[in-house]
């Protein structure tokens, strides 16, 4: 029988706090390429189809531009470009996950949204140490559900990371 290790949540992230408080984490799952990811559902404001964006001069490649969402100017980030997962293509399945993080609204372009699932603490394994090959600071861990494996992203940490620069660093 495989050894079960319990995840020690990183301090500061809302997803980590939810996991520590209830032992459960409810995530919205989405795909980028062949991989499936999950983010804390509490950060998701809405799901939208991908629409044309207004480009911003000198913005990093992963920032596709901005859209006007009911009077709020929302930056749109393409997660395929941000994570370096091939060339993005936009079709009828492409979704923008509108997030509300620290009072700031940000859109995240993903290939598709799958479903909402609840993971128990036993289903979440720590992210493996990958050395300098992969920055795991923005990962909560890996979620396992039957034969599926989800890469659980700490969206607070990712959006407030220095290279993103979109959200002020959240207080720990």
Secondary structure by P-SEA (a helix, b strand, c coil): cbbbbbbccccccaaaaaaaaccbbbbbbbbcccbbbbcccccccccccccbbbbbccccccccccccccccbbbbbccccccccccccccccccccccccccbbbbbbcccccbbbbbcccccccccccccccccccccbbbbcccccccccaaaaaaacccccccccccc
